[in-house]
Amino acid sequence: MDGGVFHAQQISFHTPSEHKINGEQFPMEMQITHVGKTIGDTSKHLILSFLFKKSPGVYNKFLESLDFFNLPNPLDKYRDLEKNLFLPNLFYQVNEDEPTSMQPFSFYTYSGSITTPPCNEKTIHYVASDPIGVSSTVIELFKEALRIPDLQDANGDITESNESILMSNRKVQKLNGRPVFFYDHRKYSCPTFHRLRKTSGPAEATHGHYERKESSATNYFYVEGAEPSGLPGAFVVTEKEALGNEE
């Protein structure tokens, strides 16, 4: 963002959503918190948020990689990730081909704070403006993960948990004069694109088309540690070259 480098630090889920769009609250929100790494940005945060709406029978390709049938709970707080997390999958369903790049999306942006204590300021929020459809079953499983599970003692007696609060969101705050900006990707030559879905029979007729775009660009990015990132086509360079200080 504006030449600054921010590294993703954590992914958190909130139910119901912490943001509203045109006064409407949604059943779930995913936030990706980033921390600044470049000089002058180390005390700043950036939060990228996606809202989810109920869509019967829709299973999201990204959420599927989290194994939502086996989520942590208040008494068993950790799970190993069995699959790699690939953010572009967020815009695809499980029956669609693997994407190769991030889907363009429209968003709202404003300056605010982190939504959990200590609620640090110097935080830029980006909120995707189009909610993503997901099955109500998935949403309910994320809510149930907040519940203290029922317990069974040595005698086989079951103690039911009735005190759990199935909410994990901060209430919507007043803007207090903060401006909110909107970026519409459709107005800036960033069309929405999808691959054809897998079907057992002939592909259904569509109104879309395929395109090829050839480009040549050089991007520099910072990698923590001594080991190369392993990204295709990426190789280690000097700090002077990356910062544009070489003659």
C-alpha positions as CSV (number, residue, x, y, z in Angstrom):
1,M,0.0,0.0,0.0
2,D,1.6,3.3,-1.2
3,G,5.0,1.5,-1.3
4,G,4.6,0.1,2.2
5,V,5.0,-3.5,3.0
6,F,2.5,-5.2,5.4
7,H,2.7,-8.9,6.4
8,A,-0.4,-10.9,7.3
9,Q,-0.2,-11.9,10.9
10,Q,-3.5,-13.6,11.8
11,I,-6.9,-14.6,10.5
12,S,-9.9,-14.2,12.8
13,F,-13.6,-14.8,12.5
14,H,-16.4,-12.8,14.1
15,T,-20.0,-13.7,14.3
16,P,-22.1,-11.8,13.6
17,S,-20.1,-9.3,11.4
18,E,-18.4,-6.3,12.9
19,H,-19.2,-4.2,9.9
20,K,-22.5,-3.3,8.3
21,I,-23.2,-2.3,4.7
22,N,-26.1,0.1,4.2
23,G,-27.2,-0.8,7.7
24,E,-27.3,-4.5,7.1
25,Q,-25.4,-6.8,9.4
26,F,-24.2,-10.2,8.1
27,P,-23.8,-13.5,10.0
28,M,-20.0,-13.8,9.8
29,E,-16.9,-11.8,9.0
30,M,-13.4,-12.8,8.4
31,Q,-10.5,-10.4,9.2
32,I,-6.9,-10.7,8.1
33,T,-4.7,-8.5,10.3
34,H,-1.4,-7.2,8.8
35,V,1.4,-5.5,10.5
36,G,3.7,-2.8,8.9
37,K,7.3,-3.9,8.1
38,T,8.7,-0.9,6.2
39,I,10.3,2.1,7.9
40,G,7.6,4.4,9.3
41,D,4.9,1.6,9.1
42,T,6.1,-0.6,11.9
43,S,3.5,0.7,14.3
44,K,0.7,0.5,11.8
45,H,-1.9,-2.2,11.1
46,L,-4.0,-3.1,8.1
47,I,-7.1,-5.2,8.3
48,L,-8.7,-6.8,5.3
49,S,-12.3,-7.9,6.0
50,F,-14.7,-10.1,4.1
51,L,-18.4,-10.5,5.0
52,F,-20.4,-13.7,4.6
53,K,-24.0,-14.2,3.8
54,K,-26.2,-17.3,3.9
55,S,-26.5,-19.1,0.6
56,P,-28.0,-22.6,0.7
57,G,-25.7,-25.4,-0.5
58,V,-22.7,-23.2,-1.1
59,Y,-19.3,-24.3,0.3
60,N,-16.4,-21.9,0.1
61,K,-13.1,-23.2,-1.2
62,F,-11.1,-21.2,1.3
63,L,-13.2,-22.1,4.4
64,E,-13.1,-25.8,3.3
65,S,-9.3,-25.7,3.9
66,L,-9.9,-24.8,7.6
67,D,-11.8,-28.1,8.2
68,F,-14.9,-26.3,9.7
69,F,-16.2,-29.7,11.0
70,N,-13.3,-29.9,13.4
71,L,-12.8,-26.3,14.7
72,P,-11.1,-25.4,18.1
73,N,-13.4,-24.6,21.1
74,P,-12.9,-22.9,24.5
75,L,-11.6,-26.1,26.1
76,D,-9.6,-27.5,23.1
77,K,-8.1,-24.4,21.6
78,Y,-5.7,-25.7,18.9
79,R,-5.9,-27.5,15.6
80,D,-3.2,-28.3,13.1
81,L,-3.9,-27.0,9.6
82,E,-4.0,-29.9,7.2
83,K,-4.1,-27.8,4.0
84,N,-2.3,-24.7,2.8
85,L,-4.3,-21.5,3.0
86,F,-4.6,-19.7,-0.4
87,L,-6.5,-16.5,-0.1
88,P,-7.7,-16.3,-3.8
89,N,-9.8,-19.4,-3.0
90,L,-12.1,-17.1,-1.0
91,F,-14.0,-16.2,-4.1
92,Y,-14.5,-19.7,-5.3
93,Q,-16.7,-22.7,-4.4
94,V,-15.4,-26.2,-3.8
95,N,-16.6,-27.4,-7.2
96,E,-14.6,-24.8,-9.1
97,D,-11.1,-25.0,-10.5
98,E,-8.1,-23.8,-8.4
99,P,-7.6,-20.1,-9.1
100,T,-4.2,-18.8,-10.1
101,S,-4.5,-15.2,-8.9
102,M,-6.6,-12.9,-6.7
103,Q,-10.0,-12.0,-7.9
104,P,-10.5,-8.2,-8.2
105,F,-13.1,-6.9,-5.7
106,S,-14.7,-3.6,-4.7
107,F,-14.2,-2.3,-1.1
108,Y,-14.8,0.3,1.5
109,T,-11.8,1.8,3.3
110,Y,-11.4,4.0,6.4
111,S,-9.0,4.8,9.2
112,G,-9.9,3.3,12.5
113,S,-8.5,0.9,15.1
114,I,-8.1,-2.8,15.8
115,T,-11.5,-4.3,17.0
116,T,-10.0,-6.2,19.9
117,P,-8.2,-4.8,23.0
118,P,-6.1,-2.8,23.2
119,C,-7.9,-1.4,20.1
120,N,-4.7,0.2,18.6
121,E,-5.2,3.2,16.4
122,K,-3.2,3.8,13.2
123,T,-5.2,1.0,11.5
124,I,-6.5,1.1,7.9
125,H,-9.5,-1.1,7.2
126,Y,-10.4,-2.5,3.9
127,V,-13.9,-4.1,3.8
128,A,-14.9,-6.0,0.7
129,S,-18.3,-4.5,-0.4
130,D,-19.8,-7.7,-1.9
131,P,-20.6,-10.4,0.8
132,I,-19.6,-13.9,-0.1
133,G,-22.2,-16.6,-0.1
134,V,-21.7,-19.6,2.2
135,S,-23.9,-22.4,3.5
136,S,-25.8,-21.7,6.7
137,T,-24.3,-25.0,8.0
138,V,-20.8,-23.6,7.8
139,I,-21.8,-20.4,9.6
140,E,-23.5,-22.4,12.4
141,L,-20.4,-24.5,12.8
142,F,-18.2,-21.4,13.3
143,K,-20.7,-20.2,15.9
144,E,-20.8,-23.5,17.7
145,A,-17.0,-23.4,18.0
146,L,-17.5,-20.6,20.6
147,R,-19.6,-22.9,22.8
148,I,-18.1,-24.7,25.8
149,P,-18.7,-28.4,24.8
150,D,-20.9,-30.7,26.9
151,L,-18.8,-32.8,29.3
152,Q,-19.1,-36.4,30.4
153,D,-17.7,-37.5,33.8
154,A,-16.3,-40.9,34.8
155,N,-19.8,-42.2,35.6
156,G,-21.0,-41.4,32.2
157,D,-23.1,-38.5,33.3
158,I,-23.3,-35.6,30.9
159,T,-23.1,-31.9,31.9
160,E,-24.7,-29.7,29.3
161,S,-23.2,-26.3,28.7
162,N,-25.8,-23.5,28.8
163,E,-23.7,-20.5,29.5
164,S,-21.8,-20.1,26.2
165,I,-22.2,-16.8,24.3
166,L,-22.3,-17.6,20.6
167,M,-21.1,-14.1,19.6
168,S,-17.5,-12.9,19.0
169,N,-18.0,-9.4,17.6
170,R,-17.5,-5.8,18.7
171,K,-20.6,-3.7,18.3
172,V,-20.6,-1.3,15.4
173,Q,-19.0,2.0,16.4
174,K,-19.9,5.5,15.4
175,L,-17.8,7.1,12.6
176,N,-17.1,10.2,14.7
177,G,-16.4,12.2,11.6
178,R,-14.2,9.6,9.9
179,P,-14.6,9.6,6.1
180,V,-15.4,6.2,4.4
181,F,-14.1,5.8,0.8
182,F,-15.4,3.4,-1.8
183,Y,-13.5,1.7,-4.6
184,D,-15.5,0.1,-7.4
185,H,-13.3,-2.3,-9.3
186,R,-15.7,-2.5,-12.2
187,K,-15.1,1.2,-13.0
188,Y,-11.3,0.7,-13.3
189,S,-10.9,-2.1,-15.8
190,C,-10.9,-4.8,-13.2
191,P,-13.7,-7.1,-14.3
192,T,-14.9,-10.1,-12.2
193,F,-13.7,-13.4,-13.7
194,H,-14.3,-17.0,-13.0
195,R,-13.3,-20.3,-14.6
196,L,-16.0,-22.6,-15.8
197,R,-17.4,-24.8,-13.1
198,K,-16.8,-28.6,-13.3
199,T,-19.8,-30.4,-14.5
200,S,-20.6,-34.0,-15.3
201,G,-22.2,-33.2,-18.6
202,P,-21.5,-30.6,-21.3
203,A,-20.6,-27.2,-20.1
204,E,-23.5,-24.8,-19.9
205,A,-23.7,-21.9,-22.2
206,T,-22.3,-18.7,-20.7
207,H,-22.1,-15.0,-21.7
208,G,-18.4,-14.8,-20.7
209,H,-15.2,-15.3,-22.6
210,Y,-11.5,-16.1,-22.1
211,E,-8.8,-13.5,-22.3
212,R,-5.0,-13.6,-22.3
213,K,-3.0,-10.7,-20.9
214,E,0.8,-10.6,-21.4
215,S,2.8,-8.3,-19.2
216,S,6.3,-7.8,-17.9
217,A,6.9,-6.4,-14.4
218,T,9.5,-6.7,-11.6
219,N,8.3,-6.8,-8.0
220,Y,10.5,-6.7,-4.9
221,F,9.3,-8.1,-1.6
222,Y,10.9,-8.7,1.8
223,V,11.2,-12.3,3.1
224,E,12.0,-13.0,6.8
225,G,14.8,-15.4,7.5
226,A,17.7,-16.6,5.3
227,E,15.9,-19.2,3.3
228,P,14.5,-18.2,-0.2
229,S,10.7,-18.1,-0.4
230,G,10.6,-20.7,-3.2
231,L,8.1,-18.7,-5.3
232,P,8.3,-19.5,-9.0
233,G,10.6,-17.0,-10.8
234,A,11.8,-15.3,-7.6
235,F,15.4,-15.1,-6.6
236,V,17.5,-13.4,-3.9
237,V,18.8,-9.8,-4.7
238,T,20.7,-7.2,-2.6
239,E,19.0,-4.8,-0.4
240,K,20.4,-1.9,-2.5
241,E,18.7,-3.2,-5.6
242,A,15.4,-3.8,-3.9
243,L,15.3,-0.3,-2.5
244,G,16.5,1.3,-5.8
245,N,19.8,2.5,-4.4
246,E,22.1,0.8,-6.8
247,E,23.8,3.0,-9.4
